[in-house]
Amino acid sequence: MKAAVYKKYGPPEVLQVKDVQKPTPKDDEILVKIHAATVTAGDVRLRSSDFPPLFWLPARLIFGLFKPKKNILGHELAGVVEAIGKNVTAFNIGDAVFGTTTMLNTGSHAEYVCLPQKWKNGVVGLKPENLTFQEAAALPVGAMTALYLLKKANLKSGQSVLIYGASGSVGSFAVQIANQRGASVKGVCSTSNFEMVKSLGASSLLDYKKEDYSQGNEKFDIVFDAVGKTTKSKAKKVLKDAGCFVTIKMLTQEKDDHLELIKTMAEEGELKPFIDRSFKLDNIVKAHHYVDTGRKRGNVTIEI
Ligand SMILES: NC(=O)c1ccc[n+]([C@@H]2O[C@H](COP(=O)([O-])OP(=O)(O)OC[C@H]3O[C@@H](n4cnc5c(N)ncnc54)[C@H](OP(=O)(O)O)[C@@H]3O)[C@@H](O)[C@H]2O)c1
């Protein structure tokens, strides 16, 4: 099968599309023929090994000290079940599925991947029927992260939420979920992304390049840092007394019931992935260059 392989850390050019062995499912695994995947901020960080100083050594110990332990990136995917192991009961051959491989396993930048039918962390489920494979691949990580953190913040209808970095993948899903749950949303992003963030459900907007959100008079129930570029001490200045700060720097979990919930929300028209650009697998280097800019809007997908 074809896959984007990297054998050393570095710039996008370390990726090469090559023929590698097609995997065979174990007894409790499904073999998915991948139709679409994504290049996320997490993928480019793993490729370049660009971890914050405090996490650099632990990350290298986990992902490979001198070179990557796993040679295929990609943790979101959508595709069709082509084969199942003998103990698989949750899926049938021909099922259209979407989900994640988890950051630790990765491997969706390839024509096929094997996934356990049931995960402790990391999940796979039936694809939302109304979404294309590209859209379904762009849903799991960003939407589950946004959902997890909004639940952690105990989001309630009628609350006010400031989403810092509303134009990224996590941010664009957080805006939609908070809006659907009856909160009023202020999106912080560049002026060029105002229209996008408004269309996702933000009722007011602030350009982080022109104004410092923490100097405003408006108070919020929740400040959600969706790009990891603000701090709790700044957020506190605009939080109500019992307000809550959440950030993508917190540990999050991918859960079966959250995947099911985002599937339902997508099918009910409450959640739609924003796809910025799509690349063919053969152009994976270009996709990484684009995500490396840190300017992507929503999600970048890979056609496989
Ligand atoms: N904890 C988890 O489980 C988890 C899960 C998923 C992602 N993450 C992390 O979450 C972060 C965000 O990932 P993502 O894919 O959602 O987004 P992303 O692609 O990293 O974000 C790109 C967007 O962020 C905006 N942006 C950049 N700098 C900004 C700033 N200083 N203030 C406000 N907006 C800014 C950019 O808009 P402009 O061009 O307008 O600047 C662009 O639209 C990454 O670090 C990723 O690793 C964590």
The ligand as an ORCA input file, in Angstrom:
! r2SCAN-3c Opt
* xyz 0 1
  N      -5.167     18.807     24.058
  C      -5.559     18.136     22.985
  O      -6.082     17.034     23.047
  C      -5.418     18.768     21.635
  C      -6.188     18.286     20.599
  C      -6.109     18.920     19.378
  C      -5.227     19.982     19.220
  N      -4.459     20.386     20.257
  C      -3.537     21.516     20.109
  O      -4.341     22.646     19.954
  C      -3.623     23.632     19.232
  C      -4.520     24.186     18.177
  O      -4.684     23.266     17.145
  P      -5.753     23.534     16.003
  O      -5.513     22.511     14.968
  O      -7.087     23.669     16.592
  O      -5.408     24.942     15.462
  P      -4.157     25.446     14.639
  O      -4.239     24.940     13.283
  O      -2.905     25.271     15.374
  O      -4.531     26.985     14.664
  C      -4.425     27.749     13.579
  C      -5.333     28.939     13.798
  O      -4.940     29.616     15.001
  C      -4.994     31.004     14.778
  N      -3.978     31.657     15.600
  C      -2.641     31.529     15.505
  N      -2.032     32.271     16.457
  C      -3.027     32.872     17.149
  C      -3.044     33.749     18.265
  N      -1.923     34.176     18.850
  N      -4.238     34.146     18.730
  C      -5.387     33.729     18.170
  N      -5.438     32.898     17.114
  C      -4.268     32.472     16.611
  C      -4.692     31.165     13.293
  O      -5.385     32.256     12.808
  P      -4.592     33.571     12.286
  O      -4.012     33.193     10.963
  O      -5.674     34.557     12.193
  O      -3.587     33.889     13.307
  C      -5.230     29.874     12.652
  O      -6.524     30.028     12.103
  C      -2.353     22.947     18.721
  O      -1.303     23.307     19.561
  C      -2.672     21.487     18.883
  O      -1.515     20.721     19.044
  C      -4.547     19.822     21.461
*
